[in-house]
Amino acid sequence: MDPAECLPAPVRILNGTGVSPYVLLCEHSSRFIPEEYKDLGLAAEDLTRHIAWDIGAANVAEALSALLDAPLVMAGYSRLLIDLNRPVGSATSIPEISESTVIPGNISLTPKERARRVALYFEPYQLAVRQLLDARRDAVRATTVVGVHSFTPVYKGVARPWHAGILHRYSNRFGHNLAQALGGPAKFIAENEPYQIEDDSDYTVPVHGEARGLDAVLVEIRQDLITHRDDAASWAARLAAALVSC
């Protein structure tokens, strides 16, 4: 068998015809790196860390898709090859360093290799999202974009106390309402923490949401709270109830 035939698809769509107004995107759902990249020169333990994927996010997203009957678009490859939630050409699109870890296999890449990763991994995912959103627009179906992510409990030595964060920019009303529905500050739910949406460091919200005039947010859950599948399912149920209430 040709080894290429064993490789995962760059994008996986679950429940593409779901009736929910929410479209779920999970850009960091996989840590898979093909053998040809030789783990990008990293140790095996590095490939299980947040730098390679969003731990627990895929389990939350899949459970949430089922609970809401919502379409879900998932990545097939690690964010270390190319980040699907970054503009092509940005400093963190193909990171040479992630958190405090140097990524040897991303150092001094040729323009040809960068273009190859865009063609193989980035563009197929974005095309699938565009086609899904176009189909819903043409069918005059209400749509809100929700990215599902996770974040580390500690970043560069600084503890992050939040249990989850709702990242929003122009969708202030929806983002605020969702954060409140999850319990707000009293339940350690923050707004625009631990990150903020920026054009040079985000793609999903600016391009698939705001540029289309759609409400769009990223949901960030602290990864130690969703590492186990049962915990991820509990968070999915909590998110589903909050989204339905919005």
Beta strands, then each sheet from edge to edge (+ up, - down):
strand 1: 11-14
strand 2: 22-26
strand 3: 72-75
strand 4: 97-98
strand 5: 101-102
strand 6: 144-151
strand 7: 154-155
strand 8: 158-159
strand 9: 164-167
strand 10: 189-191
strand 11: 216-222
sheet 1: 1+ 3- 2- 6- 11- 9+ 10+
sheet 2: 4+ 5-
sheet 3: 7+ 8-
end
